[in-house]
């Protein structure tokens, strides 16, 4: 009985951690995209720097979103 509970818990924890990290990445991506949209109508040197910084931050988060979608679809199709 203990071995069954331990095995089940060890199978569940990495999945839960991955799901929570994916959720954090998606919420952060959405927040940064909203900030980028708000900044896009402005002009100036500071805005240009902020826009570049947002682009740098958005690229890896977009990659994580695409990877999360691919992994979820692969698990559904299995």
LUMLUMDREN-2810 file (N, C-alpha, C; in Angstrom, 1 decimal):
<atoms>
<atom><aa>X</aa><ch>A</ch><at>N</at><xx>0.8</xx><yy>-1.2</yy><zz>0.0</zz></atom>
<atom><aa>X</aa><ch>A</ch><at>CA</at><xx>0.0</xx><yy>0.0</yy><zz>0.0</zz></atom>
<atom><aa>X</aa><ch>A</ch><at>C</at><xx>0.9</xx><yy>1.3</yy><zz>0.0</zz></atom>
<atom><aa>X</aa><ch>A</ch><at>N</at><xx>1.9</xx><yy>1.3</yy><zz>0.8</zz></atom>
<atom><aa>X</aa><ch>A</ch><at>CA</at><xx>2.8</xx><yy>2.5</yy><zz>0.9</zz></atom>
<atom><aa>X</aa><ch>A</ch><at>C</at><xx>3.5</xx><yy>2.6</yy><zz>-0.5</zz></atom>
<atom><aa>X</aa><ch>A</ch><at>N</at><xx>3.9</xx><yy>1.5</yy><zz>-1.1</zz></atom>
<atom><aa>X</aa><ch>A</ch><at>CA</at><xx>4.6</xx><yy>1.7</yy><zz>-2.4</zz></atom>
<atom><aa>X</aa><ch>A</ch><at>C</at><xx>3.7</xx><yy>2.2</yy><zz>-3.4</zz></atom>
<atom><aa>X</aa><ch>A</ch><at>N</at><xx>2.4</xx><yy>1.9</yy><zz>-3.4</zz></atom>
<atom><aa>X</aa><ch>A</ch><at>CA</at><xx>1.5</xx><yy>2.4</yy><zz>-4.4</zz></atom>
<atom><aa>X</aa><ch>A</ch><at>C</at><xx>1.3</xx><yy>3.9</yy><zz>-4.2</zz></atom>
<atom><aa>X</aa><ch>A</ch><at>N</at><xx>1.2</xx><yy>4.4</yy><zz>-2.9</zz></atom>
<atom><aa>X</aa><ch>A</ch><at>CA</at><xx>1.0</xx><yy>5.8</yy><zz>-2.6</zz></atom>
<atom><aa>X</aa><ch>A</ch><at>C</at><xx>2.2</xx><yy>6.6</yy><zz>-3.0</zz></atom>
<atom><aa>X</aa><ch>A</ch><at>N</at><xx>3.4</xx><yy>6.0</yy><zz>-2.7</zz></atom>
<atom><aa>X</aa><ch>A</ch><at>CA</at><xx>4.6</xx><yy>6.7</yy><zz>-3.0</zz></atom>
<atom><aa>X</aa><ch>A</ch><at>C</at><xx>4.8</xx><yy>6.8</yy><zz>-4.5</zz></atom>
<atom><aa>X</aa><ch>A</ch><at>N</at><xx>4.5</xx><yy>5.8</yy><zz>-5.3</zz></atom>
<atom><aa>X</aa><ch>A</ch><at>CA</at><xx>4.6</xx><yy>5.8</yy><zz>-6.7</zz></atom>
<atom><aa>X</aa><ch>A</ch><at>C</at><xx>3.7</xx><yy>6.8</yy><zz>-7.3</zz></atom>
<atom><aa>X</aa><ch>A</ch><at>N</at><xx>2.4</xx><yy>6.8</yy><zz>-6.8</zz></atom>
<atom><aa>X</aa><ch>A</ch><at>CA</at><xx>1.4</xx><yy>7.7</yy><zz>-7.3</zz></atom>
<atom><aa>X</aa><ch>A</ch><at>C</at><xx>1.8</xx><yy>9.2</yy><zz>-7.1</zz></atom>
<atom><aa>X</aa><ch>A</ch><at>N</at><xx>2.3</xx><yy>9.4</yy><zz>-5.9</zz></atom>
<atom><aa>X</aa><ch>A</ch><at>CA</at><xx>2.7</xx><yy>10.8</yy><zz>-5.5</zz></atom>
<atom><aa>X</aa><ch>A</ch><at>C</at><xx>3.9</xx><yy>11.2</yy><zz>-6.3</zz></atom>
<atom><aa>X</aa><ch>A</ch><at>N</at><xx>4.8</xx><yy>10.3</yy><zz>-6.6</zz></atom>
<atom><aa>X</aa><ch>A</ch><at>CA</at><xx>6.0</xx><yy>10.7</yy><zz>-7.4</zz></atom>
<atom><aa>X</aa><ch>A</ch><at>C</at><xx>5.7</xx><yy>11.0</yy><zz>-8.8</zz></atom>
<atom><aa>X</aa><ch>A</ch><at>N</at><xx>4.6</xx><yy>10.3</yy><zz>-9.3</zz></atom>
<atom><aa>X</aa><ch>A</ch><at>CA</at><xx>4.2</xx><yy>10.5</yy><zz>-10.7</zz></atom>
<atom><aa>X</aa><ch>A</ch><at>C</at><xx>3.4</xx><yy>11.8</yy><zz>-10.8</zz></atom>
<atom><aa>X</aa><ch>A</ch><at>N</at><xx>2.7</xx><yy>12.2</yy><zz>-9.7</zz></atom>
<atom><aa>X</aa><ch>A</ch><at>CA</at><xx>1.9</xx><yy>13.4</yy><zz>-9.8</zz></atom>
<atom><aa>X</aa><ch>A</ch><at>C</at><xx>2.6</xx><yy>14.7</yy><zz>-9.6</zz></atom>
<atom><aa>X</aa><ch>A</ch><at>N</at><xx>3.6</xx><yy>14.7</yy><zz>-8.7</zz></atom>
<atom><aa>X</aa><ch>A</ch><at>CA</at><xx>4.3</xx><yy>16.0</yy><zz>-8.3</zz></atom>
<atom><aa>X</aa><ch>A</ch><at>C</at><xx>5.0</xx><yy>16.6</yy><zz>-9.5</zz></atom>
<atom><aa>X</aa><ch>A</ch><at>N</at><xx>5.8</xx><yy>15.9</yy><zz>-10.3</zz></atom>
<atom><aa>X</aa><ch>A</ch><at>CA</at><xx>6.4</xx><yy>16.6</yy><zz>-11.5</zz></atom>
<atom><aa>X</aa><ch>A</ch><at>C</at><xx>5.4</xx><yy>17.2</yy><zz>-12.4</zz></atom>
<atom><aa>X</aa><ch>A</ch><at>N</at><xx>4.2</xx><yy>16.5</yy><zz>-12.6</zz></atom>
<atom><aa>X</aa><ch>A</ch><at>CA</at><xx>3.2</xx><yy>17.0</yy><zz>-13.5</zz></atom>
<atom><aa>X</aa><ch>A</ch><at>C</at><xx>2.6</xx><yy>18.3</yy><zz>-12.9</zz></atom>
<atom><aa>X</aa><ch>A</ch><at>N</at><xx>2.3</xx><yy>18.3</yy><zz>-11.6</zz></atom>
<atom><aa>X</aa><ch>A</ch><at>CA</at><xx>1.7</xx><yy>19.5</yy><zz>-11.0</zz></atom>
<atom><aa>X</aa><ch>A</ch><at>C</at><xx>2.7</xx><yy>20.6</yy><zz>-11.0</zz></atom>
<atom><aa>X</aa><ch>A</ch><at>N</at><xx>4.0</xx><yy>20.4</yy><zz>-10.8</zz></atom>
<atom><aa>X</aa><ch>A</ch><at>CA</at><xx>5.0</xx><yy>21.4</yy><zz>-10.9</zz></atom>
<atom><aa>X</aa><ch>A</ch><at>C</at><xx>5.1</xx><yy>22.0</yy><zz>-12.3</zz></atom>
<atom><aa>X</aa><ch>A</ch><at>N</at><xx>5.1</xx><yy>21.1</yy><zz>-13.3</zz></atom>
<atom><aa>X</aa><ch>A</ch><at>CA</at><xx>5.2</xx><yy>21.6</yy><zz>-14.7</zz></atom>
<atom><aa>X</aa><ch>A</ch><at>C</at><xx>3.9</xx><yy>22.4</yy><zz>-15.0</zz></atom>
<atom><aa>X</aa><ch>A</ch><at>N</at><xx>2.8</xx><yy>22.0</yy><zz>-14.6</zz></atom>
<atom><aa>X</aa><ch>A</ch><at>CA</at><xx>1.6</xx><yy>22.7</yy><zz>-14.9</zz></atom>
<atom><aa>X</aa><ch>A</ch><at>C</at><xx>1.6</xx><yy>24.1</yy><zz>-14.2</zz></atom>
<atom><aa>X</aa><ch>A</ch><at>N</at><xx>2.0</xx><yy>24.2</yy><zz>-13.0</zz></atom>
<atom><aa>X</aa><ch>A</ch><at>CA</at><xx>2.1</xx><yy>25.5</yy><zz>-12.3</zz></atom>
<atom><aa>X</aa><ch>A</ch><at>C</at><xx>3.1</xx><yy>26.4</yy><zz>-13.0</zz></atom>
<atom><aa>X</aa><ch>A</ch><at>N</at><xx>4.2</xx><yy>25.9</yy><zz>-13.4</zz></atom>
<atom><aa>X</aa><ch>A</ch><at>CA</at><xx>5.2</xx><yy>26.7</yy><zz>-14.1</zz></atom>
<atom><aa>X</aa><ch>A</ch><at>C</at><xx>4.7</xx><yy>27.2</yy><zz>-15.4</zz></atom>
<atom><aa>X</aa><ch>A</ch><at>N</at><xx>4.0</xx><yy>26.3</yy><zz>-16.1</zz></atom>
<atom><aa>X</aa><ch>A</ch><at>CA</at><xx>3.4</xx><yy>26.7</yy><zz>-17.4</zz></atom>
<atom><aa>X</aa><ch>A</ch><at>C</at><xx>2.4</xx><yy>27.8</yy><zz>-17.2</zz></atom>
<atom><aa>X</aa><ch>A</ch><at>N</at><xx>1.6</xx><yy>27.7</yy><zz>-16.1</zz></atom>
<atom><aa>X</aa><ch>A</ch><at>CA</at><xx>0.6</xx><yy>28.7</yy><zz>-15.8</zz></atom>
<atom><aa>X</aa><ch>A</ch><at>C</at><xx>1.2</xx><yy>30.1</yy><zz>-15.5</zz></atom>
<atom><aa>X</aa><ch>A</ch><at>N</at><xx>2.3</xx><yy>30.0</yy><zz>-14.7</zz></atom>
<atom><aa>X</aa><ch>A</ch><at>CA</at><xx>3.0</xx><yy>31.2</yy><zz>-14.4</zz></atom>
<atom><aa>X</aa><ch>A</ch><at>C</at><xx>3.6</xx><yy>31.9</yy><zz>-15.7</zz></atom>
<atom><aa>X</aa><ch>A</ch><at>N</at><xx>4.1</xx><yy>31.1</yy><zz>-16.5</zz></atom>
<atom><aa>X</aa><ch>A</ch><at>CA</at><xx>4.7</xx><yy>31.6</yy><zz>-17.8</zz></atom>
<atom><aa>X</aa><ch>A</ch><at>C</at><xx>3.6</xx><yy>32.2</yy><zz>-18.7</zz></atom>
<atom><aa>X</aa><ch>A</ch><at>N</at><xx>2.5</xx><yy>31.6</yy><zz>-18.7</zz></atom>
<atom><aa>X</aa><ch>A</ch><at>CA</at><xx>1.4</xx><yy>32.1</yy><zz>-19.6</zz></atom>
<atom><aa>X</aa><ch>A</ch><at>C</at><xx>0.8</xx><yy>33.4</yy><zz>-19.0</zz></atom>
<atom><aa>X</aa><ch>A</ch><at>N</at><xx>0.7</xx><yy>33.5</yy><zz>-17.7</zz></atom>
<atom><aa>X</aa><ch>A</ch><at>CA</at><xx>0.2</xx><yy>34.7</yy><zz>-17.1</zz></atom>
<atom><aa>X</aa><ch>A</ch><at>C</at><xx>1.2</xx><yy>35.9</yy><zz>-17.3</zz></atom>
<atom><aa>X</aa><ch>A</ch><at>N</at><xx>2.5</xx><yy>35.5</yy><zz>-17.1</zz></atom>
<atom><aa>X</aa><ch>A</ch><at>CA</at><xx>3.5</xx><yy>36.5</yy><zz>-17.3</zz></atom>
<atom><aa>X</aa><ch>A</ch><at>C</at><xx>3.6</xx><yy>37.0</yy><zz>-18.8</zz></atom>
<atom><aa>X</aa><ch>A</ch><at>N</at><xx>3.4</xx><yy>36.0</yy><zz>-19.7</zz></atom>
<atom><aa>X</aa><ch>A</ch><at>CA</at><xx>3.4</xx><yy>36.4</yy><zz>-21.1</zz></atom>
<atom><aa>X</aa><ch>A</ch><at>C</at><xx>2.2</xx><yy>37.3</yy><zz>-21.4</zz></atom>
<atom><aa>X</aa><ch>A</ch><at>N</at><xx>1.0</xx><yy>37.0</yy><zz>-20.9</zz></atom>
<atom><aa>X</aa><ch>A</ch><at>CA</at><xx>-0.1</xx><yy>37.9</yy><zz>-21.1</zz></atom>
<atom><aa>X</aa><ch>A</ch><at>C</at><xx>0.1</xx><yy>39.3</yy><zz>-20.6</zz></atom>
<atom><aa>X</aa><ch>A</ch><at>N</at><xx>0.7</xx><yy>39.4</yy><zz>-19.4</zz></atom>
<atom><aa>X</aa><ch>A</ch><at>CA</at><xx>1.0</xx><yy>40.7</yy><zz>-18.8</zz></atom>
<atom><aa>X</aa><ch>A</ch><at>C</at><xx>2.0</xx><yy>41.5</yy><zz>-19.6</zz></atom>
<atom><aa>X</aa><ch>A</ch><at>N</at><xx>3.0</xx><yy>40.8</yy><zz>-20.1</zz></atom>
<atom><aa>X</aa><ch>A</ch><at>CA</at><xx>4.0</xx><yy>41.5</yy><zz>-20.9</zz></atom>
<atom><aa>X</aa><ch>A</ch><at>C</at><xx>3.4</xx><yy>42.0</yy><zz>-22.2</zz></atom>
<atom><aa>X</aa><ch>A</ch><at>N</at><xx>2.6</xx><yy>41.1</yy><zz>-22.8</zz></atom>
<atom><aa>X</aa><ch>A</ch><at>CA</at><xx>1.9</xx><yy>41.5</yy><zz>-24.1</zz></atom>
<atom><aa>X</aa><ch>A</ch><at>C</at><xx>1.0</xx><yy>42.7</yy><zz>-23.9</zz></atom>
<atom><aa>X</aa><ch>A</ch><at>N</at><xx>0.3</xx><yy>42.8</yy><zz>-22.7</zz></atom>
<atom><aa>X</aa><ch>A</ch><at>CA</at><xx>-0.5</xx><yy>44.0</yy><zz>-22.5</zz></atom>
<atom><aa>X</aa><ch>A</ch><at>C</at><xx>0.4</xx><yy>45.2</yy><zz>-22.3</zz></atom>
<atom><aa>X</aa><ch>A</ch><at>N</at><xx>1.5</xx><yy>45.1</yy><zz>-21.6</zz></atom>
<atom><aa>X</aa><ch>A</ch><at>CA</at><xx>2.4</xx><yy>46.2</yy><zz>-21.4</zz></atom>
<atom><aa>X</aa><ch>A</ch><at>C</at><xx>3.0</xx><yy>46.7</yy><zz>-22.8</zz></atom>
<atom><aa>X</aa><ch>A</ch><at>N</at><xx>3.3</xx><yy>45.7</yy><zz>-23.6</zz></atom>
<atom><aa>X</aa><ch>A</ch><at>CA</at><xx>3.8</xx><yy>46.0</yy><zz>-25.0</zz></atom>
<atom><aa>X</aa><ch>A</ch><at>C</at><xx>2.8</xx><yy>46.8</yy><zz>-25.8</zz></atom>
<atom><aa>X</aa><ch>A</ch><at>N</at><xx>1.6</xx><yy>46.4</yy><zz>-25.7</zz></atom>
<atom><aa>X</aa><ch>A</ch><at>CA</at><xx>0.5</xx><yy>47.1</yy><zz>-26.4</zz></atom>
<atom><aa>X</aa><ch>A</ch><at>C</at><xx>0.3</xx><yy>48.5</yy><zz>-25.9</zz></atom>
<atom><aa>X</aa><ch>A</ch><at>N</at><xx>0.4</xx><yy>48.6</yy><zz>-24.6</zz></atom>
<atom><aa>X</aa><ch>A</ch><at>CA</at><xx>0.2</xx><yy>50.0</yy><zz>-24.0</zz></atom>
<atom><aa>X</aa><ch>A</ch><at>C</at><xx>1.4</xx><yy>50.9</yy><zz>-24.4</zz></atom>
<atom><aa>X</aa><ch>A</ch><at>N</at><xx>2.6</xx><yy>50.4</yy><zz>-24.5</zz></atom>
<atom><aa>X</aa><ch>A</ch><at>CA</at><xx>3.7</xx><yy>51.2</yy><zz>-24.9</zz></atom>
<atom><aa>X</aa><ch>A</ch><at>C</at><xx>3.8</xx><yy>51.5</yy><zz>-26.3</zz></atom>
<atom><aa>X</aa><ch>A</ch><at>N</at><xx>3.2</xx><yy>50.7</yy><zz>-27.2</zz></atom>
<atom><aa>X</aa><ch>A</ch><at>CA</at><xx>3.3</xx><yy>50.8</yy><zz>-28.6</zz></atom>
<atom><aa>X</aa><ch>A</ch><at>C</at><xx>2.8</xx><yy>52.1</yy><zz>-29.2</zz></atom>
<atom><aa>X</aa><ch>A</ch><at>N</at><xx>1.9</xx><yy>52.8</yy><zz>-28.5</zz></atom>
<atom><aa>X</aa><ch>A</ch><at>CA</at><xx>1.4</xx><yy>54.1</yy><zz>-29.0</zz></atom>
<atom><aa>X</aa><ch>A</ch><at>C</at><xx>2.3</xx><yy>55.3</yy><zz>-28.6</zz></atom>
<atom><aa>X</aa><ch>A</ch><at>N</at><xx>3.3</xx><yy>55.0</yy><zz>-27.8</zz></atom>
<atom><aa>X</aa><ch>A</ch><at>CA</at><xx>4.1</xx><yy>56.2</yy><zz>-27.3</zz></atom>
<atom><aa>X</aa><ch>A</ch><at>C</at><xx>5.4</xx><yy>56.3</yy><zz>-28.1</zz></atom>
<atom><aa>X</aa><ch>A</ch><at>N</at><xx>6.1</xx><yy>57.4</yy><zz>-28.0</zz></atom>
<atom><aa>X</aa><ch>A</ch><at>CA</at><xx>7.3</xx><yy>57.6</yy><zz>-28.7</zz></atom>
<atom><aa>X</aa><ch>A</ch><at>C</at><xx>8.4</xx><yy>58.2</yy><zz>-27.7</zz></atom>
<atom><aa>X</aa><ch>A</ch><at>N</at><xx>9.6</xx><yy>58.0</yy><zz>-28.0</zz></atom>
<atom><aa>X</aa><ch>A</ch><at>CA</at><xx>10.7</xx><yy>58.5</yy><zz>-27.2</zz></atom>
<atom><aa>X</aa><ch>A</ch><at>C</at><xx>11.8</xx><yy>57.5</yy><zz>-27.0</zz></atom>
<atom><aa>X</aa><ch>A</ch><at>N</at><xx>12.9</xx><yy>57.9</yy><zz>-26.5</zz></atom>
<atom><aa>X</aa><ch>A</ch><at>CA</at><xx>14.0</xx><yy>57.0</yy><zz>-26.3</zz></atom>
<atom><aa>X</aa><ch>A</ch><at>C</at><xx>13.7</xx><yy>56.0</yy><zz>-25.2</zz></atom>
<atom><aa>X</aa><ch>A</ch><at>N</at><xx>13.1</xx><yy>56.4</yy><zz>-24.1</zz></atom>
<atom><aa>X</aa><ch>A</ch><at>CA</at><xx>12.8</xx><yy>55.5</yy><zz>-23.0</zz></atom>
<atom><aa>X</aa><ch>A</ch><at>C</at><xx>11.8</xx><yy>54.4</yy><zz>-23.5</zz></atom>
<atom><aa>X</aa><ch>A</ch><at>N</at><xx>10.9</xx><yy>54.8</yy><zz>-24.3</zz></atom>
<atom><aa>X</aa><ch>A</ch><at>CA</at><xx>9.9</xx><yy>53.9</yy><zz>-24.8</zz></atom>
<atom><aa>X</aa><ch>A</ch><at>C</at><xx>10.5</xx><yy>52.9</yy><zz>-25.7</zz></atom>
<atom><aa>X</aa><ch>A</ch><at>N</at><xx>11.5</xx><yy>53.3</yy><zz>-26.6</zz></atom>
<atom><aa>X</aa><ch>A</ch><at>CA</at><xx>12.2</xx><yy>52.4</yy><zz>-27.5</zz></atom>
<atom><aa>X</aa><ch>A</ch><at>C</at><xx>13.0</xx><yy>51.4</yy><zz>-26.7</zz></atom>
<atom><aa>X</aa><ch>A</ch><at>N</at><xx>13.6</xx><yy>51.8</yy><zz>-25.6</zz></atom>
<atom><aa>X</aa><ch>A</ch><at>CA</at><xx>14.4</xx><yy>50.9</yy><zz>-24.8</zz></atom>
<atom><aa>X</aa><ch>A</ch><at>C</at><xx>13.4</xx><yy>49.9</yy><zz>-24.1</zz></atom>
<atom><aa>X</aa><ch>A</ch><at>N</at><xx>12.3</xx><yy>50.4</yy><zz>-23.6</zz></atom>
<atom><aa>X</aa><ch>A</ch><at>CA</at><xx>11.3</xx><yy>49.5</yy><zz>-23.0</zz></atom>
<atom><aa>X</aa><ch>A</ch><at>C</at><xx>10.7</xx><yy>48.5</yy><zz>-23.9</zz></atom>
<atom><aa>X</aa><ch>A</ch><at>N</at><xx>10.5</xx><yy>48.9</yy><zz>-25.2</zz></atom>
<atom><aa>X</aa><ch>A</ch><at>CA</at><xx>10.0</xx><yy>48.1</yy><zz>-26.2</zz></atom>
<atom><aa>X</aa><ch>A</ch><at>C</at><xx>11.0</xx><yy>46.9</yy><zz>-26.5</zz></atom>
<atom><aa>X</aa><ch>A</ch><at>N</at><xx>12.3</xx><yy>47.3</yy><zz>-26.6</zz></atom>
<atom><aa>X</aa><ch>A</ch><at>CA</at><xx>13.3</xx><yy>46.3</yy><zz>-26.8</zz></atom>
<atom><aa>X</aa><ch>A</ch><at>C</at><xx>13.4</xx><yy>45.3</yy><zz>-25.6</zz></atom>
<atom><aa>X</aa><ch>A</ch><at>N</at><xx>13.3</xx><yy>45.8</yy><zz>-24.4</zz></atom>
<atom><aa>X</aa><ch>A</ch><at>CA</at><xx>13.3</xx><yy>44.9</yy><zz>-23.3</zz></atom>
<atom><aa>X</aa><ch>A</ch><at>C</at><xx>12.1</xx><yy>44.0</yy><zz>-23.2</zz></atom>
<atom><aa>X</aa><ch>A</ch><at>N</at><xx>11.0</xx><yy>44.5</yy><zz>-23.6</zz></atom>
<atom><aa>X</aa><ch>A</ch><at>CA</at><xx>9.8</xx><yy>43.6</yy><zz>-23.7</zz></atom>
<atom><aa>X</aa><ch>A</ch><at>C</at><xx>10.0</xx><yy>42.5</yy><zz>-24.8</zz></atom>
<atom><aa>X</aa><ch>A</ch><at>N</at><xx>10.6</xx><yy>42.9</yy><zz>-25.9</zz></atom>
<atom><aa>X</aa><ch>A</ch><at>CA</at><xx>10.8</xx><yy>41.9</yy><zz>-26.9</zz></atom>
<atom><aa>X</aa><ch>A</ch><at>C</at><xx>11.7</xx><yy>40.8</yy><zz>-26.4</zz></atom>
<atom><aa>X</aa><ch>A</ch><at>N</at><xx>12.7</xx><yy>41.2</yy><zz>-25.7</zz></atom>
<atom><aa>X</aa><ch>A</ch><at>CA</at><xx>13.7</xx><yy>40.2</yy><zz>-25.2</zz></atom>
<atom><aa>X</aa><ch>A</ch><at>C</at><xx>13.0</xx><yy>39.3</yy><zz>-24.2</zz></atom>
<atom><aa>X</aa><ch>A</ch><at>N</at><xx>12.1</xx><yy>39.8</yy><zz>-23.4</zz></atom>
<atom><aa>X</aa><ch>A</ch><at>CA</at><xx>11.4</xx><yy>39.0</yy><zz>-22.4</zz></atom>
<atom><aa>X</aa><ch>A</ch><at>C</at><xx>10.3</xx><yy>38.2</yy><zz>-23.0</zz></atom>
<atom><aa>X</aa><ch>A</ch><at>N</at><xx>9.7</xx><yy>38.6</yy><zz>-24.1</zz></atom>
<atom><aa>X</aa><ch>A</ch><at>CA</at><xx>8.6</xx><yy>37.9</yy><zz>-24.7</zz></atom>
<atom><aa>X</aa><ch>A</ch><at>C</at><xx>9.0</xx><yy>36.7</yy><zz>-25.5</zz></atom>
<atom><aa>X</aa><ch>A</ch><at>N</at><xx>10.2</xx><yy>36.7</yy><zz>-26.0</zz></atom>
<atom><aa>X</aa><ch>A</ch><at>CA</at><xx>10.7</xx><yy>35.6</yy><zz>-26.9</zz></atom>
<atom><aa>X</aa><ch>A</ch><at>C</at><xx>10.7</xx><yy>34.3</yy><zz>-26.1</zz></atom>
<atom><aa>X</aa><ch>A</ch><at>N</at><xx>11.4</xx><yy>34.2</yy><zz>-25.0</zz></atom>
<atom><aa>X</aa><ch>A</ch><at>CA</at><xx>11.5</xx><yy>32.9</yy><zz>-24.3</zz></atom>
<atom><aa>X</aa><ch>A</ch><at>C</at><xx>10.1</xx><yy>32.4</yy><zz>-23.8</zz></atom>
<atom><aa>X</aa><ch>A</ch><at>N</at><xx>9.3</xx><yy>33.4</yy><zz>-23.4</zz></atom>
<atom><aa>X</aa><ch>A</ch><at>CA</at><xx>8.0</xx><yy>33.0</yy><zz>-22.9</zz></atom>
<atom><aa>X</aa><ch>A</ch><at>C</at><xx>7.1</xx><yy>32.5</yy><zz>-24.0</zz></atom>
<atom><aa>X</aa><ch>A</ch><at>N</at><xx>7.2</xx><yy>33.1</yy><zz>-25.1</zz></atom>
<atom><aa>X</aa><ch>A</ch><at>CA</at><xx>6.5</xx><yy>32.6</yy><zz>-26.3</zz></atom>
<atom><aa>X</aa><ch>A</ch><at>C</at><xx>6.9</xx><yy>31.2</yy><zz>-26.6</zz></atom>
<atom><aa>X</aa><ch>A</ch><at>N</at><xx>8.2</xx><yy>30.9</yy><zz>-26.5</zz></atom>
<atom><aa>X</aa><ch>A</ch><at>CA</at><xx>8.7</xx><yy>29.5</yy><zz>-26.8</zz></atom>
<atom><aa>X</aa><ch>A</ch><at>C</at><xx>8.1</xx><yy>28.6</yy><zz>-25.7</zz></atom>
<atom><aa>X</aa><ch>A</ch><at>N</at><xx>8.1</xx><yy>29.0</yy><zz>-24.5</zz></atom>
<atom><aa>X</aa><ch>A</ch><at>CA</at><xx>7.5</xx><yy>28.1</yy><zz>-23.4</zz></atom>
<atom><aa>X</aa><ch>A</ch><at>C</at><xx>6.0</xx><yy>27.8</yy><zz>-23.7</zz></atom>
<atom><aa>X</aa><ch>A</ch><at>N</at><xx>5.3</xx><yy>28.9</yy><zz>-24.2</zz></atom>
<atom><aa>X</aa><ch>A</ch><at>CA</at><xx>3.9</xx><yy>28.7</yy><zz>-24.5</zz></atom>
<atom><aa>X</aa><ch>A</ch><at>C</at><xx>3.7</xx><yy>27.7</yy><zz>-25.6</zz></atom>
<atom><aa>X</aa><ch>A</ch><at>N</at><xx>4.5</xx><yy>27.8</yy><zz>-26.7</zz></atom>
<atom><aa>X</aa><ch>A</ch><at>CA</at><xx>4.4</xx><yy>26.9</yy><zz>-27.8</zz></atom>
<atom><aa>X</aa><ch>A</ch><at>C</at><xx>4.8</xx><yy>25.5</yy><zz>-27.4</zz></atom>
<atom><aa>X</aa><ch>A</ch><at>N</at><xx>5.8</xx><yy>25.4</yy><zz>-26.6</zz></atom>
<atom><aa>X</aa><ch>A</ch><at>CA</at><xx>6.2</xx><yy>24.0</yy><zz>-26.1</zz></atom>
<atom><aa>X</aa><ch>A</ch><at>C</at><xx>5.2</xx><yy>23.4</yy><zz>-25.2</zz></atom>
<atom><aa>X</aa><ch>A</ch><at>N</at><xx>4.5</xx><yy>24.2</yy><zz>-24.4</zz></atom>
<atom><aa>X</aa><ch>A</ch><at>CA</at><xx>3.5</xx><yy>23.7</yy><zz>-23.5</zz></atom>
<atom><aa>X</aa><ch>A</ch><at>C</at><xx>2.3</xx><yy>23.2</yy><zz>-24.3</zz></atom>
<atom><aa>X</aa><ch>A</ch><at>N</at><xx>1.9</xx><yy>23.9</yy><zz>-25.3</zz></atom>
<atom><aa>X</aa><ch>A</ch><at>CA</at><xx>0.8</xx><yy>23.5</yy><zz>-26.2</zz></atom>
<atom><aa>X</aa><ch>A</ch><at>C</at><xx>1.2</xx><yy>22.2</yy><zz>-26.9</zz></atom>
<atom><aa>X</aa><ch>A</ch><at>N</at><xx>2.4</xx><yy>22.1</yy><zz>-27.4</zz></atom>
<atom><aa>X</aa><ch>A</ch><at>CA</at><xx>2.8</xx><yy>20.9</yy><zz>-28.2</zz></atom>
<atom><aa>X</aa><ch>A</ch><at>C</at><xx>2.8</xx><yy>19.7</yy><zz>-27.2</zz></atom>
<atom><aa>X</aa><ch>A</ch><at>N</at><xx>3.3</xx><yy>19.9</yy><zz>-26.0</zz></atom>
<atom><aa>X</aa><ch>A</ch><at>CA</at><xx>3.3</xx><yy>18.7</yy><zz>-25.1</zz></atom>
<atom><aa>X</aa><ch>A</ch><at>C</at><xx>1.9</xx><yy>18.3</yy><zz>-24.6</zz></atom>
<atom><aa>X</aa><ch>A</ch><at>N</at><xx>1.0</xx><yy>19.3</yy><zz>-24.4</zz></atom>
<atom><aa>X</aa><ch>A</ch><at>CA</at><xx>-0.3</xx><yy>19.0</yy><zz>-24.1</zz></atom>
<atom><aa>X</aa><ch>A</ch><at>C</at><xx>-1.0</xx><yy>18.2</yy><zz>-25.2</zz></atom>
<atom><aa>X</aa><ch>A</ch><at>N</at><xx>-0.9</xx><yy>18.7</yy><zz>-26.4</zz></atom>
<atom><aa>X</aa><ch>A</ch><at>CA</at><xx>-1.4</xx><yy>18.0</yy><zz>-27.6</zz></atom>
<atom><aa>X</aa><ch>A</ch><at>C</at><xx>-0.9</xx><yy>16.6</yy><zz>-27.7</zz></atom>
<atom><aa>X</aa><ch>A</ch><at>N</at><xx>0.4</xx><yy>16.4</yy><zz>-27.5</zz></atom>
<atom><aa>X</aa><ch>A</ch><at>CA</at><xx>1.0</xx><yy>15.1</yy><zz>-27.6</zz></atom>
<atom><aa>X</aa><ch>A</ch><at>C</at><xx>0.5</xx><yy>14.2</yy><zz>-26.6</zz></atom>
<atom><aa>X</aa><ch>A</ch><at>N</at><xx>0.2</xx><yy>14.7</yy><zz>-25.3</zz></atom>
<atom><aa>X</aa><ch>A</ch><at>CA</at><xx>-0.3</xx><yy>13.8</yy><zz>-24.3</zz></atom>
<atom><aa>X</aa><ch>A</ch><at>C</at><xx>-1.8</xx><yy>13.4</yy><zz>-24.6</zz></atom>
<atom><aa>X</aa><ch>A</ch><at>N</at><xx>-2.5</xx><yy>14.3</yy><zz>-25.3</zz></atom>
<atom><aa>X</aa><ch>A</ch><at>CA</at><xx>-3.9</xx><yy>14.0</yy><zz>-25.6</zz></atom>
<atom><aa>X</aa><ch>A</ch><at>C</at><xx>-4.0</xx><yy>13.0</yy><zz>-26.7</zz></atom>
<atom><aa>X</aa><ch>A</ch><at>N</at><xx>-3.1</xx><yy>13.1</yy><zz>-27.7</zz></atom>
<atom><aa>X</aa><ch>A</ch><at>CA</at><xx>-3.1</xx><yy>12.2</yy><zz>-28.8</zz></atom>
<atom><aa>X</aa><ch>A</ch><at>C</at><xx>-2.6</xx><yy>10.9</yy><zz>-28.5</zz></atom>
<atom><aa>X</aa><ch>A</ch><at>N</at><xx>-1.9</xx><yy>10.7</yy><zz>-27.4</zz></atom>
<atom><aa>X</aa><ch>A</ch><at>CA</at><xx>-1.3</xx><yy>9.4</yy><zz>-27.0</zz></atom>
<atom><aa>X</aa><ch>A</ch><at>C</at><xx>-2.4</xx><yy>8.4</yy><zz>-26.6</zz></atom>
</atoms>
